[in-house]
Amino acid sequence: MKCSSVAPCGLICDLCYAFQRPKNRCEGCNSSGNKTSYCGKCRIKQCPEKADEYELCNKCAKYPCRIIKNLDKRYSLKYGESAIANLDLIKEKGIRAFIRDRKEEWKCPHCTTLLCVHRTVCQNCGRSRDIGRG
């Protein structure tokens, strides 16, 4: 199932700074439109093990591969977001319930704007992103 909010690696595009910025906005990993240079050449999206570029990595026989484990480690330590935990939740709950729950969890507790995974403060109200992750 193609989903514009969730990248094949399990990260949520809506939480990305490049997706949220007003100018030169990335349209997300599953879009055919504008992407950051990093996302445009993503090895995970272009993985030859996948049936198509939109397939989630949790469908792969090699999941979690070294590339996913490295991404997960980096995002878990740096941003408090886990690609592997996301993919496991998608498998358990289904993608629609996952997206609904995660978007609710990532709302700023002060102004309810969707937070950015790459920032420690809300881009709307400037208050600390003081809710737990992981």
KEVO-164115 format. One record per atom (N, C-alpha, C): residue number from 1; residue in one letter; chain; atom name; y, z, x. Coordinates in nm, 4 decimals, always signed. Each point is the difference from the previous one (the first is absolute). Layout:
N
SITE|resi|resn|chain|name|yy|zz|xx
SITE|NUM|A|A|CA|Y|Z|X
...
This chain:
134
SITE|resi|resn|chain|name|yy|zz|xx
SITE|1|M|A|N|-0.1181|+0.0000|+0.0835
SITE|1|M|A|CA|+0.1181|+0.0000|-0.0835
SITE|1|M|A|C|+0.1246|+0.0000|+0.0880
SITE|2|K|A|N|+0.0882|-0.0929|-0.0197
SITE|2|K|A|CA|+0.1256|-0.0053|+0.0742
SITE|2|K|A|C|+0.0969|+0.1007|-0.0606
SITE|3|C|A|N|+0.0586|+0.0809|+0.0841
SITE|3|C|A|CA|+0.0964|+0.0997|-0.0451
SITE|3|C|A|C|+0.1198|-0.0058|+0.0932
SITE|4|S|A|N|+0.1175|-0.0198|-0.0533
SITE|4|S|A|CA|+0.1174|-0.0140|+0.0848
SITE|4|S|A|C|+0.0428|+0.1305|+0.0651
SITE|5|S|A|N|-0.0372|+0.1140|-0.0553
SITE|5|S|A|CA|+0.0440|+0.1290|+0.0530
SITE|5|S|A|C|-0.0835|+0.0520|+0.1158
SITE|6|V|A|N|-0.1246|-0.0410|+0.0112
SITE|6|V|A|CA|-0.0892|+0.0547|+0.1019
SITE|6|V|A|C|-0.0434|-0.1104|+0.0960
SITE|7|A|A|N|+0.0256|+0.0253|+0.1290
SITE|7|A|A|CA|-0.0422|-0.0937|+0.1038
SITE|7|A|A|C|-0.1514|+0.0094|+0.0183
SITE|8|P|A|N|-0.0637|-0.1009|+0.0565
SITE|8|P|A|CA|-0.1444|+0.0044|+0.0223
SITE|8|P|A|C|-0.0466|+0.1231|+0.0781
SITE|9|C|A|N|+0.0861|+0.0541|+0.0851
SITE|9|C|A|CA|-0.0338|+0.1177|+0.0805
SITE|9|C|A|C|+0.0057|+0.1297|-0.0797
SITE|10|G|A|N|+0.0558|-0.0040|-0.1218
SITE|10|G|A|CA|+0.0103|+0.1194|-0.0828
SITE|10|G|A|C|+0.1374|+0.0637|-0.0007
SITE|11|L|A|N|+0.0894|-0.0465|+0.0851
SITE|11|L|A|CA|+0.1364|+0.0538|-0.0022
SITE|11|L|A|C|+0.0758|-0.0594|-0.1185
SITE|12|I|A|N|+0.0963|+0.0752|-0.0482
SITE|12|I|A|CA|+0.0745|-0.0386|-0.1199
SITE|12|I|A|C|+0.1304|-0.0670|+0.0417
SITE|13|C|A|N|+0.0127|-0.1280|-0.0277
SITE|13|C|A|CA|+0.1174|-0.0765|+0.0416
SITE|13|C|A|C|+0.1288|+0.0584|-0.0578
SITE|14|D|A|N|-0.0027|+0.0488|-0.1215
SITE|14|D|A|CA|+0.1194|+0.0539|-0.0658
SITE|14|D|A|C|+0.0634|+0.1155|+0.0780
SITE|15|L|A|N|-0.0768|+0.0664|+0.0860
SITE|15|L|A|CA|+0.0500|+0.1145|+0.0761
SITE|15|L|A|C|+0.0591|-0.0393|+0.1349
SITE|16|C|A|N|-0.0130|-0.1254|+0.0365
SITE|16|C|A|CA|+0.0442|-0.0489|+0.1298
SITE|16|C|A|C|+0.1519|-0.0210|+0.0014
SITE|17|Y|A|N|+0.0613|+0.0335|+0.1119
SITE|17|Y|A|CA|+0.1445|-0.0196|+0.0155
SITE|17|Y|A|C|+0.0390|-0.1465|-0.0209
SITE|18|A|A|N|-0.0759|-0.0922|+0.0580
SITE|18|A|A|CA|+0.0327|-0.1427|-0.0110
SITE|18|A|A|C|-0.0090|-0.0482|-0.1445
SITE|19|F|A|N|-0.0879|+0.0585|-0.0784
SITE|19|F|A|CA|-0.0152|-0.0356|-0.1415
SITE|19|F|A|C|+0.1158|+0.0569|-0.0821
SITE|20|Q|A|N|+0.0499|+0.1163|+0.0376
SITE|20|Q|A|CA|+0.1040|+0.0676|-0.0764
SITE|20|Q|A|C|+0.1422|-0.0413|+0.0373
SITE|21|R|A|N|+0.0186|-0.0544|+0.1188
SITE|21|R|A|CA|+0.1373|-0.0310|+0.0423
SITE|21|R|A|C|+0.0605|-0.1106|-0.0870
SITE|22|P|A|N|+0.1313|+0.0048|-0.0221
SITE|22|P|A|CA|+0.0629|-0.0976|-0.0879
SITE|22|P|A|C|+0.0173|-0.1393|+0.0604
SITE|23|K|A|N|+0.0232|-0.0083|+0.1324
SITE|23|K|A|CA|+0.0216|-0.1302|+0.0645
SITE|23|K|A|C|-0.1238|-0.0409|+0.0779
SITE|24|N|A|N|-0.0310|-0.1296|-0.0030
SITE|24|N|A|CA|-0.1137|-0.0550|+0.0730
SITE|24|N|A|C|-0.1273|+0.0783|-0.0318
SITE|25|R|A|N|-0.0199|+0.0260|-0.1264
SITE|25|R|A|CA|-0.1089|+0.0832|-0.0502
SITE|25|R|A|C|-0.1358|-0.0677|+0.0171
SITE|26|C|A|N|-0.0971|+0.0749|+0.0502
SITE|26|C|A|CA|-0.1380|-0.0471|+0.0062
SITE|26|C|A|C|-0.0548|+0.0047|-0.1430
SITE|27|E|A|N|-0.0714|-0.1004|-0.0400
SITE|27|E|A|CA|-0.0522|-0.0057|-0.1363
SITE|27|E|A|C|-0.1407|+0.0569|-0.0116
SITE|28|G|A|N|-0.0517|+0.0551|+0.1094
SITE|28|G|A|CA|-0.1311|+0.0636|-0.0032
SITE|28|G|A|C|-0.1086|-0.0852|+0.0625
SITE|29|C|A|N|-0.1044|+0.0654|+0.0417
SITE|29|C|A|CA|-0.1096|-0.0659|+0.0710
SITE|29|C|A|C|-0.0690|-0.1096|-0.0814
SITE|30|N|A|N|-0.0091|+0.0188|-0.1300
SITE|30|N|A|CA|-0.0725|-0.0970|-0.0827
SITE|30|N|A|C|+0.0899|-0.1069|-0.0607
SITE|31|S|A|N|+0.1236|-0.0029|+0.0428
SITE|31|S|A|CA|+0.0946|-0.0996|-0.0474
SITE|31|S|A|C|-0.0040|-0.1224|+0.0915
SITE|32|S|A|N|+0.0328|-0.1133|-0.0552
SITE|32|S|A|CA|+0.0116|-0.1198|+0.0835
SITE|32|S|A|C|+0.1437|-0.0148|+0.0486
SITE|33|G|A|N|+0.0869|+0.0921|-0.0407
SITE|33|G|A|CA|+0.1414|-0.0047|+0.0362
SITE|33|G|A|C|+0.0301|+0.0676|+0.1329
SITE|34|N|A|N|+0.1219|+0.0456|+0.0134
SITE|34|N|A|CA|+0.0522|+0.0596|+0.1228
SITE|34|N|A|C|-0.0811|+0.1225|+0.0436
SITE|35|K|A|N|-0.0338|+0.0021|+0.1289
SITE|35|K|A|CA|-0.0706|+0.1135|+0.0610
SITE|35|K|A|C|+0.0650|+0.0310|+0.1345
SITE|36|T|A|N|-0.0195|+0.1234|+0.0461
SITE|36|T|A|CA|+0.0441|+0.0322|+0.1353
SITE|36|T|A|C|-0.0880|-0.0778|+0.0972
SITE|37|S|A|N|+0.0458|-0.0170|+0.1225
SITE|37|S|A|CA|-0.0815|-0.0735|+0.0977
SITE|37|S|A|C|-0.1318|+0.0730|+0.0248
SITE|38|Y|A|N|+0.0051|+0.1339|+0.0014
SITE|38|Y|A|CA|-0.1213|+0.0792|+0.0211
SITE|38|Y|A|C|-0.1022|-0.0266|-0.1113
SITE|39|C|A|N|+0.0446|+0.0047|-0.1239
SITE|39|C|A|CA|-0.0910|-0.0214|-0.1137
SITE|39|C|A|C|-0.0450|-0.1451|-0.0115
SITE|40|G|A|N|+0.0847|-0.0913|+0.0412
SITE|40|G|A|CA|-0.0342|-0.1416|-0.0066
SITE|40|G|A|C|-0.1155|-0.0385|+0.0907
SITE|41|K|A|N|-0.0199|+0.0749|+0.1079
SITE|41|K|A|CA|-0.1097|-0.0307|+0.0921
SITE|41|K|A|C|-0.1066|+0.1102|+0.0009
SITE|42|C|A|N|-0.0116|+0.0730|-0.1083
SITE|42|C|A|CA|-0.0921|+0.1136|-0.0101
SITE|42|C|A|C|-0.1459|-0.0432|+0.0200
SITE|43|R|A|N|-0.0670|+0.0656|+0.0946
SITE|43|R|A|CA|-0.1414|-0.0303|+0.0274
SITE|43|R|A|C|-0.0897|+0.0458|-0.1139
SITE|44|I|A|N|+0.0396|+0.1028|-0.0698
SITE|44|I|A|CA|-0.0817|+0.0508|-0.1111
SITE|44|I|A|C|-0.0001|-0.1001|-0.1145
SITE|45|K|A|N|+0.1157|-0.0517|-0.0344
SITE|45|K|A|CA|+0.0098|-0.0976|-0.1091
SITE|45|K|A|C|-0.0772|-0.1284|+0.0348
SITE|46|Q|A|N|-0.0002|-0.0364|+0.1260
SITE|46|Q|A|CA|-0.0653|-0.1234|+0.0433
SITE|46|Q|A|C|-0.1424|+0.0213|+0.0515
SITE|47|C|A|N|-0.0562|+0.1163|-0.0258
SITE|47|C|A|CA|-0.1334|+0.0340|+0.0491
SITE|47|C|A|C|-0.1049|-0.1012|-0.0491
SITE|48|P|A|N|-0.0808|-0.0535|+0.0905
SITE|48|P|A|CA|-0.1015|-0.0984|-0.0395
SITE|48|P|A|C|-0.1170|+0.0605|-0.0796
SITE|49|E|A|N|-0.0129|+0.1318|-0.0029
SITE|49|E|A|CA|-0.1079|+0.0662|-0.0747
SITE|49|E|A|C|+0.0265|+0.0026|-0.1511
SITE|50|K|A|N|+0.1242|-0.0242|-0.0384
SITE|50|K|A|CA|+0.0381|+0.0107|-0.1409
SITE|50|K|A|C|-0.0263|-0.1302|-0.0750
SITE|51|A|A|N|-0.0363|+0.0128|-0.1273
SITE|51|A|A|CA|-0.0239|-0.1178|-0.0843
SITE|51|A|A|C|+0.1296|-0.0776|-0.0211
SITE|52|D|A|N|+0.1117|+0.0715|-0.0162
SITE|52|D|A|CA|+0.1309|-0.0632|-0.0092
SITE|52|D|A|C|+0.1044|+0.0972|+0.0536
SITE|53|E|A|N|+0.1205|-0.0492|+0.0201
SITE|53|E|A|CA|+0.1035|+0.0815|+0.0641
SITE|53|E|A|C|+0.0465|+0.1185|-0.0837
SITE|54|Y|A|N|-0.0305|+0.0011|-0.1282
SITE|54|Y|A|CA|+0.0425|+0.1092|-0.0875
SITE|54|Y|A|C|-0.1043|+0.1111|-0.0127
SITE|55|E|A|N|-0.1206|-0.0269|+0.0443
SITE|55|E|A|CA|-0.1077|+0.0971|-0.0152
SITE|55|E|A|C|+0.0305|+0.1296|+0.0746
SITE|56|L|A|N|-0.0229|+0.1120|-0.0656
SITE|56|L|A|CA|+0.0210|+0.1293|+0.0638
SITE|56|L|A|C|-0.1088|+0.0257|+0.1041
SITE|57|C|A|N|+0.0378|+0.0651|+0.1068
SITE|57|C|A|CA|-0.0931|+0.0254|+0.1103
SITE|57|C|A|C|-0.1178|+0.0891|-0.0390
SITE|58|N|A|N|+0.0138|+0.0791|-0.1053
SITE|58|N|A|CA|-0.1103|+0.0876|-0.0400
SITE|58|N|A|C|-0.1180|-0.0770|-0.0588
SITE|59|K|A|N|+0.0134|-0.1292|-0.0178
SITE|59|K|A|CA|-0.1095|-0.0849|-0.0484
SITE|59|K|A|C|-0.0852|-0.0543|+0.1149
SITE|60|C|A|N|+0.0477|+0.0175|+0.1201
SITE|60|C|A|CA|-0.0651|-0.0570|+0.1179
SITE|60|C|A|C|-0.1180|+0.0858|+0.0467
SITE|61|A|A|N|-0.1040|-0.0659|+0.0479
SITE|61|A|A|CA|-0.1167|+0.0709|+0.0536
SITE|61|A|A|C|+0.0343|+0.0765|+0.1278
SITE|62|K|A|N|+0.1052|-0.0403|+0.0701
SITE|62|K|A|CA|+0.0397|+0.0658|+0.1246
SITE|62|K|A|C|+0.1087|+0.1069|-0.0206
SITE|63|Y|A|N|+0.0334|+0.0284|-0.1250
SITE|63|Y|A|CA|+0.1028|+0.1013|-0.0302
SITE|63|Y|A|C|-0.0520|+0.1395|+0.0282
SITE|64|P|A|N|+0.0794|+0.0827|+0.0648
SITE|64|P|A|CA|+0.1289|-0.0301|+0.0624
SITE|64|P|A|C|-0.0194|-0.0507|+0.1427
SITE|65|C|A|N|+0.0567|-0.1137|+0.0275
SITE|65|C|A|CA|-0.0100|-0.0593|+0.1338
SITE|65|C|A|C|+0.0991|+0.0676|+0.0953
SITE|66|R|A|N|-0.0043|-0.0377|+0.1242
SITE|66|R|A|CA|+0.0879|+0.0560|+0.1019
SITE|66|R|A|C|+0.1470|-0.0237|-0.0341
SITE|67|I|A|N|+0.0330|-0.1176|-0.0504
SITE|67|I|A|CA|+0.1398|-0.0323|-0.0322
SITE|67|I|A|C|+0.0507|+0.0917|-0.1116
SITE|68|I|A|N|-0.0793|+0.0207|-0.1024
SITE|68|I|A|CA|+0.0393|+0.0891|-0.1101
SITE|68|I|A|C|+0.0096|+0.1444|+0.0496
SITE|69|K|A|N|-0.0937|+0.0412|+0.0814
SITE|69|K|A|CA|+0.0043|+0.1369|+0.0539
SITE|69|K|A|C|+0.1260|+0.0230|+0.0833
SITE|70|N|A|N|+0.0381|-0.0977|+0.0812
SITE|70|N|A|CA|+0.1213|+0.0123|+0.0808
SITE|70|N|A|C|+0.1252|+0.0045|-0.0868
SITE|71|L|A|N|+0.0060|-0.0858|-0.1012
SITE|71|L|A|CA|+0.1125|-0.0003|-0.0936
SITE|71|L|A|C|+0.0077|+0.1338|-0.0730
SITE|72|D|A|N|-0.1144|+0.0481|-0.0454
SITE|72|D|A|CA|-0.0066|+0.1263|-0.0717
SITE|72|D|A|C|+0.0496|+0.1154|+0.0879
SITE|73|K|A|N|-0.0424|+0.0017|+0.1234
SITE|73|K|A|CA|+0.0414|+0.1069|+0.0921
SITE|73|K|A|C|+0.1515|-0.0024|+0.0199
SITE|74|R|A|N|+0.0543|-0.1190|+0.0242
SITE|74|R|A|CA|+0.1435|-0.0144|+0.0231
SITE|74|R|A|C|+0.0801|+0.0425|-0.1233
SITE|75|Y|A|N|-0.0382|-0.0481|-0.1175
SITE|75|Y|A|CA|+0.0747|+0.0324|-0.1217
SITE|75|Y|A|C|-0.0203|+0.1452|-0.0433
SITE|76|S|A|N|-0.1172|+0.0534|+0.0216
SITE|76|S|A|CA|-0.0249|+0.1402|-0.0351
SITE|76|S|A|C|+0.0850|+0.0931|+0.0857
SITE|77|L|A|N|+0.0022|-0.0255|+0.1298
SITE|77|L|A|CA|+0.0754|+0.0865|+0.0912
SITE|77|L|A|C|+0.1508|-0.0189|-0.0132
SITE|78|K|A|N|+0.0431|-0.1242|-0.0086
SITE|78|K|A|CA|+0.1428|-0.0288|+0.0019
SITE|78|K|A|C|+0.0676|+0.0142|-0.1366
SITE|79|Y|A|N|-0.0722|-0.0371|-0.1076
SITE|79|Y|A|CA|+0.0632|-0.0062|-0.1316
SITE|79|Y|A|C|-0.0675|+0.0850|-0.1078
SITE|80|G|A|N|-0.1157|+0.0565|+0.0304
SITE|80|G|A|CA|-0.0690|+0.0812|-0.0994
SITE|80|G|A|C|-0.0654|-0.0807|-0.1107
SITE|81|E|A|N|-0.0315|-0.1245|+0.0269
SITE|81|E|A|CA|-0.0643|-0.0887|-0.0977
SITE|81|E|A|C|-0.1275|-0.0561|+0.0631
SITE|82|S|A|N|-0.1109|+0.0059|-0.0724
SITE|82|S|A|CA|-0.1286|-0.0416|+0.0535
SITE|82|S|A|C|-0.0529|-0.1247|-0.0709
SITE|83|A|A|N|-0.0154|-0.1068|+0.0764
SITE|83|A|A|CA|-0.0560|-0.1236|-0.0548
SITE|83|A|A|C|-0.1439|+0.0223|-0.0471
SITE|84|I|A|N|-0.0789|+0.0733|+0.0777
SITE|84|I|A|CA|-0.1400|+0.0242|-0.0357
SITE|84|I|A|C|-0.0094|+0.0860|-0.1259
SITE|85|A|A|N|+0.0799|+0.1062|-0.0077
SITE|85|A|A|CA|-0.0005|+0.0838|-0.1210
SITE|85|A|A|C|+0.0421|-0.0824|-0.1212
SITE|86|N|A|N|+0.0995|-0.0872|+0.0174
SITE|86|N|A|CA|+0.0435|-0.0859|-0.1106
SITE|86|N|A|C|-0.1127|-0.0918|-0.0457
SITE|87|L|A|N|-0.0667|-0.0651|+0.0949
SITE|87|L|A|CA|-0.1087|-0.0913|-0.0360
SITE|87|L|A|C|-0.1151|+0.0743|-0.0674
SITE|88|D|A|N|-0.0281|+0.1206|+0.0458
SITE|88|D|A|CA|-0.1049|+0.0805|-0.0628
SITE|88|D|A|C|+0.0393|+0.0408|-0.1420
SITE|89|L|A|N|+0.1272|+0.0349|-0.0200
SITE|89|L|A|CA|+0.0486|+0.0345|-0.1346
SITE|89|L|A|C|-0.0041|-0.1201|-0.0937
SITE|90|I|A|N|+0.0325|-0.1172|+0.0525
SITE|90|I|A|CA|-0.0055|-0.1221|-0.0816
SITE|90|I|A|C|-0.1432|-0.0244|-0.0469
SITE|91|K|A|N|-0.0945|+0.0192|+0.0905
SITE|91|K|A|CA|-0.1409|-0.0190|-0.0343
SITE|91|K|A|C|-0.0431|+0.1012|-0.1064
SITE|92|E|A|N|+0.0489|+0.1224|+0.0113
SITE|92|E|A|CA|-0.0370|+0.1077|-0.0916
SITE|92|E|A|C|+0.0689|-0.0115|-0.1363
SITE|93|K|A|N|+0.1313|-0.0263|-0.0014
SITE|93|K|A|CA|+0.0799|+0.0044|-0.1234
SITE|93|K|A|C|+0.0262|-0.1355|-0.0642
SITE|94|G|A|N|-0.0057|-0.1043|+0.0801
SITE|94|G|A|CA|+0.0453|-0.1310|-0.0450
SITE|94|G|A|C|+0.1433|-0.0210|+0.0459
SITE|95|I|A|N|+0.0375|-0.1249|+0.0170
SITE|95|I|A|CA|+0.1301|-0.0304|+0.0601
SITE|95|I|A|C|+0.1173|+0.0378|-0.0895
SITE|96|R|A|N|-0.0116|-0.0198|-0.1299
SITE|96|R|A|CA|+0.1123|+0.0328|-0.0886
SITE|96|R|A|C|+0.0298|+0.1494|-0.0012
SITE|97|A|A|N|-0.1030|+0.0820|-0.0110
SITE|97|A|A|CA|+0.0191|+0.1456|+0.0005
SITE|97|A|A|C|+0.0521|+0.0459|+0.1359
SITE|98|F|A|N|-0.0515|-0.0595|+0.1062
SITE|98|F|A|CA|+0.0470|+0.0343|+0.1341
SITE|98|F|A|C|+0.1496|-0.0258|+0.0133
SITE|99|I|A|N|+0.0437|-0.1202|-0.0377
SITE|99|I|A|CA|+0.1416|-0.0366|+0.0115
SITE|99|I|A|C|+0.0859|+0.0934|-0.0857
SITE|100|R|A|N|-0.0407|+0.0241|-0.1210
SITE|100|R|A|CA|+0.0753|+0.0895|-0.0897
SITE|100|R|A|C|+0.0148|+0.1387|+0.0630
SITE|101|D|A|N|-0.1099|+0.0566|+0.0481
SITE|101|D|A|CA|+0.0032|+0.1348|+0.0576
SITE|101|D|A|C|+0.0825|+0.0060|+0.1284
SITE|102|R|A|N|-0.0166|-0.0980|+0.0859
SITE|102|R|A|CA|+0.0713|+0.0017|+0.1287
SITE|102|R|A|C|+0.1495|-0.0217|-0.0185
SITE|103|K|A|N|+0.0383|-0.0873|-0.0917
SITE|103|K|A|CA|+0.1430|-0.0205|-0.0242
SITE|103|K|A|C|+0.0632|+0.1262|-0.0576
SITE|104|E|A|N|-0.0736|+0.0718|-0.0801
SITE|104|E|A|CA|+0.0496|+0.1278|-0.0530
SITE|104|E|A|C|+0.0135|+0.1016|+0.1139
SITE|105|E|A|N|-0.0999|+0.0054|+0.0864
SITE|105|E|A|CA|+0.0015|+0.0935|+0.1124
SITE|105|E|A|C|+0.1117|-0.0301|+0.0988
SITE|106|W|A|N|+0.0345|-0.1266|+0.0165
SITE|106|W|A|CA|+0.1017|-0.0403|+0.0968
SITE|106|W|A|C|+0.1405|-0.0058|-0.0585
SITE|107|K|A|N|+0.0219|+0.0535|-0.1199
SITE|107|K|A|CA|+0.1357|+0.0074|-0.0548
SITE|107|K|A|C|+0.0737|+0.1149|+0.0644
SITE|108|C|A|N|+0.1266|-0.0206|+0.0274
SITE|108|C|A|CA|+0.0835|+0.1061|+0.0543
SITE|108|C|A|C|+0.0050|+0.1140|-0.1023
SITE|109|P|A|N|-0.0261|+0.1239|+0.0433
SITE|109|P|A|CA|+0.0021|+0.1117|-0.0940
SITE|109|P|A|C|+0.1409|+0.0336|-0.0492
SITE|110|H|A|N|+0.1016|-0.0595|+0.0618
SITE|110|H|A|CA|+0.1383|+0.0296|-0.0364
SITE|110|H|A|C|+0.0611|-0.1056|-0.0922
SITE|111|C|A|N|-0.0243|-0.1289|+0.0299
SITE|111|C|A|CA|+0.0644|-0.1067|-0.0787
SITE|111|C|A|C|-0.0996|-0.0972|-0.0631
SITE|112|T|A|N|-0.1260|+0.0153|+0.0278
SITE|112|T|A|CA|-0.1136|-0.0794|-0.0509
SITE|112|T|A|C|-0.0057|-0.1449|+0.0503
SITE|113|T|A|N|+0.0833|-0.0350|+0.0978
SITE|113|T|A|CA|-0.0095|-0.1318|+0.0634
SITE|113|T|A|C|-0.1289|-0.0048|+0.0821
SITE|114|L|A|N|-0.0605|-0.1164|+0.0086
SITE|114|L|A|CA|-0.1197|-0.0157|+0.0817
SITE|114|L|A|C|+0.0369|+0.0183|+0.1472
SITE|115|L|A|N|-0.0701|+0.0916|+0.0662
SITE|115|L|A|CA|+0.0268|+0.0303|+0.1405
SITE|115|L|A|C|-0.0521|-0.1106|+0.0912
SITE|116|C|A|N|+0.0482|+0.0012|+0.1223
SITE|116|C|A|CA|-0.0436|-0.0932|+0.1027
SITE|116|C|A|C|-0.0910|+0.0738|+0.0972
SITE|117|V|A|N|-0.1157|-0.0557|+0.0273
SITE|117|V|A|CA|-0.0950|+0.0613|+0.0918
SITE|117|V|A|C|+0.0562|+0.0092|+0.1423
SITE|118|H|A|N|+0.0920|-0.0888|+0.0351
SITE|118|H|A|CA|+0.0538|-0.0062|+0.1356
SITE|118|H|A|C|+0.1231|+0.0877|+0.0223
SITE|119|R|A|N|+0.0468|+0.0676|-0.1016
SITE|119|R|A|CA|+0.1200|+0.0839|+0.0099
SITE|119|R|A|C|-0.0324|+0.1441|-0.0374
SITE|120|T|A|N|+0.0679|+0.0932|+0.0621
SITE|120|T|A|CA|-0.0224|+0.1417|-0.0297
SITE|120|T|A|C|+0.0929|+0.0514|-0.1099
SITE|121|V|A|N|+0.0951|-0.0825|-0.0400
SITE|121|V|A|CA|+0.0899|+0.0369|-0.1094
SITE|121|V|A|C|-0.0004|-0.1100|-0.1052
SITE|122|C|A|N|+0.0340|+0.0367|-0.1217
SITE|122|C|A|CA|+0.0110|-0.0958|-0.1095
SITE|122|C|A|C|+0.1154|-0.0950|+0.0288
SITE|123|Q|A|N|-0.0224|-0.1291|-0.0147
SITE|123|Q|A|CA|+0.1041|-0.0993|+0.0259
SITE|123|Q|A|C|+0.1069|+0.0002|-0.1081
SITE|124|N|A|N|-0.0298|+0.0595|-0.1151
SITE|124|N|A|CA|+0.0957|+0.0046|-0.1099
SITE|124|N|A|C|+0.0895|+0.1236|+0.0069
SITE|125|C|A|N|-0.0595|+0.1185|+0.0074
SITE|125|C|A|CA|+0.0796|+0.1242|-0.0057
SITE|125|C|A|C|+0.0162|+0.0680|+0.1356
SITE|126|G|A|N|-0.0737|-0.0436|+0.1017
SITE|126|G|A|CA|+0.0146|+0.0546|+0.1336
SITE|126|G|A|C|-0.0679|+0.1340|+0.0237
SITE|127|R|A|N|-0.0718|+0.0504|-0.0990
SITE|127|R|A|CA|-0.0679|+0.1282|+0.0166
SITE|127|R|A|C|-0.1332|-0.0196|+0.0711
SITE|128|S|A|N|-0.0469|+0.1076|+0.0595
SITE|128|S|A|CA|-0.1230|-0.0019|+0.0766
SITE|128|S|A|C|-0.1207|-0.0367|-0.0866
SITE|129|R|A|N|-0.0874|-0.0778|+0.0592
SITE|129|R|A|CA|-0.1272|-0.0366|-0.0648
SITE|129|R|A|C|-0.0944|+0.1174|+0.0203
SITE|130|D|A|N|+0.0228|+0.1063|-0.0746
SITE|130|D|A|CA|-0.0667|+0.1282|+0.0250
SITE|130|D|A|C|-0.1262|+0.0230|-0.0807
SITE|131|I|A|N|-0.0631|-0.1079|-0.0433
SITE|131|I|A|CA|-0.1267|+0.0176|-0.0723
SITE|131|I|A|C|-0.1152|-0.0318|+0.0932
SITE|132|G|A|N|-0.1109|+0.0672|-0.0185
SITE|132|G|A|CA|-0.1147|-0.0114|+0.0895
SITE|132|G|A|C|-0.0663|-0.1364|-0.0042
SITE|133|R|A|N|-0.0551|-0.0414|+0.1110
SITE|133|R|A|CA|-0.0736|-0.1265|+0.0130
SITE|133|R|A|C|-0.1329|+0.0288|+0.0666
SITE|134|G|A|N|-0.0909|-0.0959|-0.0158
SITE|134|G|A|CA|-0.1207|+0.0058|+0.0803
SITE|134|G|A|C|-0.1199|+0.0044|-0.0785
